[in-house]
Amino acid sequence: MPAVFSTTIFVLTNGQQTGNKPITIATLMKKILMLIPLCMLVYTAVIAQNEANSSSGANHAAVLALSNGIDISYMTTGDGSGQDAIMSFKTPNDYTNGVTSASQQLRVRSNRTFKVAVRCDANTFAYEGNGNQSLNDMPTDALWLKVTANNTGGSVKAPFSTSNFASLSHSNQDLLVDGSNGGNQTFSVVYKCTPGFNLPAGTYSMNVVYTATQE
């Protein structure tokens, strides 16, 4: 009769058997195999947590170098060369009362407060025609200016105003002062001319120059 060997393993708790029923090697192996996936899950979770907690950083400064900047332009053209302000004299009443131009709108962009000065670029108008202008030059002060709108945040400087015309000069005159810094500081002007009856027919022109200066 063949010999049969069997081994009984008892698992003790506090020195006592877990029960009266013995645990075989096969049963124990099954329990161990059931624990392996659980251990793998725990191991994977630990590795994932360690990877999630890993980090690295880098930084640098963004430096802005700001310089003072200002410009003045005409709204109709978007640059410093505006459209001609044409005044046509057709009747005696035009010569007596004067003729007013269309409104001219300008814009200042500045990162500081500013002022605007105005002047004519010559002492007399340039003439084109068949008459002898040298005998009857039209002086600069025949051209007058009035501010019709002021959205610069500043004030209109006398003798100029928003209610009355004041004559222009070949020399710079402050037109607006204490304008606020900003990117859309606008103002509008109109011209009026009273040439009188002593000048020959023709075309008379004068450049009007606006200068914006930071204060």
C-alpha positions as CSV (number, residue, x, y, z in Angstrom):
1,M,0.0,0.0,0.0
2,P,1.5,3.3,-1.0
3,A,2.4,5.7,1.7
4,V,0.4,8.9,1.8
5,F,2.0,12.0,3.3
6,S,0.0,15.0,4.4
7,T,1.0,18.1,6.2
8,T,-1.4,20.2,8.2
9,I,-0.5,23.9,8.8
10,F,-2.2,25.8,11.6
11,V,-2.3,29.6,11.6
12,L,-2.2,30.9,15.1
13,T,-3.6,34.1,16.5
14,N,-2.4,35.1,19.9
15,G,-1.0,31.6,20.2
16,Q,-4.4,30.0,19.4
17,Q,-5.5,28.0,16.4
18,T,-7.8,29.9,14.0
19,G,-10.2,27.0,14.1
20,N,-10.6,23.3,14.2
21,K,-10.4,23.0,10.4
22,P,-6.8,22.6,9.1
23,I,-5.5,24.9,6.2
24,T,-3.8,23.0,3.4
25,I,-0.9,24.3,1.3
26,A,-3.3,24.7,-1.7
27,T,-5.7,26.9,0.3
28,L,-2.8,29.0,1.5
29,M,-1.5,29.5,-2.0
30,K,-4.9,30.6,-3.2
31,K,-5.1,33.2,-0.4
32,I,-1.6,34.4,-1.3
33,L,-2.5,34.7,-5.0
34,M,-5.6,36.7,-4.1
35,L,-3.4,39.2,-2.1
36,I,-0.9,39.7,-5.0
37,P,-3.2,42.0,-7.2
38,L,-4.1,44.1,-4.1
39,C,-0.4,44.6,-3.3
40,M,0.2,45.6,-6.9
41,L,-2.6,48.2,-6.8
42,V,-1.1,49.6,-3.6
43,Y,2.3,49.8,-5.1
44,T,1.0,51.4,-8.3
45,A,-0.9,54.0,-6.3
46,V,2.2,54.9,-4.3
47,I,4.3,55.3,-7.5
48,A,1.6,57.5,-9.1
49,Q,1.4,59.7,-6.0
50,N,5.2,60.1,-6.0
51,E,5.1,61.1,-9.7
52,A,2.2,63.5,-9.2
53,N,4.1,65.3,-6.4
54,S,7.1,65.9,-8.6
55,S,7.5,69.4,-10.1
56,S,9.9,71.9,-11.4
57,G,9.6,75.7,-12.0
58,A,11.4,78.6,-13.8
59,N,10.7,82.3,-14.0
60,H,12.1,85.6,-15.2
61,A,11.2,89.3,-15.2
62,A,9.3,91.1,-18.0
63,V,10.8,94.6,-18.0
64,L,9.1,97.5,-19.8
65,A,11.2,100.5,-20.8
66,L,8.7,103.4,-21.2
67,S,9.7,106.7,-22.8
68,N,7.7,109.8,-23.0
69,G,5.7,110.0,-26.2
70,I,3.4,112.6,-27.8
71,D,1.9,113.3,-31.3
72,I,-0.8,115.4,-32.8
73,S,-2.8,114.6,-36.0
74,Y,-5.9,115.5,-38.0
75,M,-8.8,113.2,-37.6
76,T,-9.7,113.4,-41.3
77,T,-6.3,112.2,-42.5
78,G,-4.8,110.4,-39.4
79,D,-1.5,112.2,-39.7
80,G,0.0,115.7,-39.4
81,S,-1.1,117.0,-42.8
82,G,-4.8,118.0,-42.6
83,Q,-7.1,118.8,-45.5
84,D,-7.2,122.4,-46.7
85,A,-9.7,124.7,-45.0
86,I,-11.2,126.5,-47.9
87,M,-13.1,129.8,-47.6
88,S,-14.7,131.2,-50.7
89,F,-15.6,134.9,-51.1
90,K,-18.3,135.4,-53.7
91,T,-20.4,138.4,-52.6
92,P,-19.7,141.9,-51.1
93,N,-21.3,140.6,-47.8
94,D,-18.6,137.9,-47.7
95,Y,-15.9,140.5,-47.8
96,T,-17.6,142.7,-45.2
97,N,-18.7,140.0,-42.7
98,G,-16.0,137.4,-43.4
99,V,-16.3,133.7,-44.2
100,T,-16.0,130.8,-41.8
101,S,-14.4,127.5,-42.7
102,A,-15.6,124.0,-42.0
103,S,-14.6,122.5,-38.6
104,Q,-11.2,121.0,-38.3
105,Q,-10.7,118.2,-35.7
106,L,-7.4,117.3,-34.2
107,R,-6.3,114.6,-31.8
108,V,-3.4,114.5,-29.3
109,R,-1.9,111.3,-27.9
110,S,0.4,111.7,-24.9
111,N,1.4,109.8,-21.8
112,R,1.9,113.1,-19.9
113,T,-0.1,116.3,-19.6
114,F,0.4,118.7,-22.5
115,K,-0.3,122.0,-24.2
116,V,-1.0,122.9,-27.8
117,A,0.3,126.1,-29.5
118,V,-0.7,127.5,-32.8
119,R,1.0,129.9,-35.3
120,C,1.0,130.8,-39.0
121,D,4.2,129.9,-40.8
122,A,4.6,133.4,-42.5
123,N,3.7,137.0,-41.9
124,T,1.6,137.3,-45.1
125,F,-0.5,135.0,-47.2
126,A,1.0,133.5,-50.4
127,Y,-0.8,134.7,-53.5
128,E,-1.6,133.1,-56.8
129,G,-3.4,135.2,-59.4
130,N,-3.1,138.0,-62.0
131,G,-3.0,140.9,-59.6
132,N,-0.1,142.7,-58.0
133,Q,-0.1,141.3,-54.5
134,S,3.0,143.1,-53.4
135,L,1.0,146.3,-53.2
136,N,-1.7,144.8,-51.0
137,D,-0.4,141.9,-49.0
138,M,-2.9,140.1,-46.8
139,P,-1.4,140.0,-43.3
140,T,-1.6,137.0,-41.0
141,D,-3.9,138.7,-38.6
142,A,-6.7,138.7,-41.2
143,L,-7.1,135.0,-40.3
144,W,-9.0,134.3,-37.1
145,L,-9.6,131.1,-35.0
146,K,-12.2,129.8,-32.6
147,V,-12.2,126.6,-30.6
148,T,-15.5,124.8,-31.2
149,A,-14.9,121.7,-29.1
150,N,-12.4,120.8,-26.4
151,N,-12.1,117.2,-25.2
152,T,-8.5,117.3,-24.1
153,G,-9.2,117.7,-20.3
154,G,-7.4,121.0,-20.5
155,S,-8.6,124.6,-20.9
156,V,-8.6,127.1,-23.8
157,K,-6.0,129.8,-23.3
158,A,-6.9,133.5,-23.9
159,P,-7.2,135.3,-26.2
160,F,-8.7,132.2,-27.8
161,S,-12.0,130.9,-26.6
162,T,-15.0,128.8,-27.5
163,S,-17.3,131.8,-28.0
164,N,-15.3,134.3,-29.9
165,F,-12.7,134.4,-32.7
166,A,-9.2,135.6,-32.0
167,S,-6.6,136.6,-34.7
168,L,-3.6,134.4,-35.4
169,S,0.1,135.4,-35.5
170,H,3.3,134.3,-37.0
171,S,4.5,133.7,-33.5
172,N,3.5,130.7,-31.4
173,Q,0.4,131.3,-29.2
174,D,-0.8,128.8,-26.6
175,L,-4.2,127.5,-27.6
176,L,-4.8,124.8,-25.0
177,V,-3.1,124.2,-21.7
178,D,-3.1,121.5,-19.0
179,G,-4.4,118.8,-21.4
180,S,-4.8,115.4,-19.8
181,N,-2.6,112.4,-20.8
182,G,-4.5,109.9,-22.9
183,G,-4.8,108.3,-26.4
184,N,-7.8,110.2,-27.8
185,Q,-7.6,113.8,-26.6
186,T,-9.5,115.8,-29.3
187,F,-10.3,119.4,-30.0
188,S,-11.9,121.2,-33.0
189,V,-11.4,124.7,-34.5
190,V,-12.9,126.8,-37.2
191,Y,-11.2,129.7,-39.1
192,K,-12.7,133.0,-40.2
193,C,-11.1,135.5,-42.6
194,T,-12.0,139.1,-43.3
195,P,-9.8,140.2,-46.2
196,G,-11.4,143.6,-46.9
197,F,-11.9,145.1,-50.3
198,N,-8.4,146.1,-51.2
199,L,-7.0,142.8,-52.5
200,P,-7.0,141.5,-56.1
201,A,-8.9,138.3,-56.9
202,G,-7.0,135.1,-56.7
203,T,-6.0,132.4,-54.3
204,Y,-4.5,133.3,-50.9
205,S,-3.0,130.5,-48.7
206,M,-1.3,130.2,-45.3
207,N,-0.1,127.2,-43.4
208,V,-1.4,127.0,-39.8
209,V,0.9,125.0,-37.6
210,Y,-0.1,123.2,-34.3
211,T,2.5,122.1,-31.9
212,A,1.7,119.7,-29.0
213,T,4.3,119.8,-26.1
214,Q,4.4,117.8,-22.9
215,E,4.3,119.9,-19.8
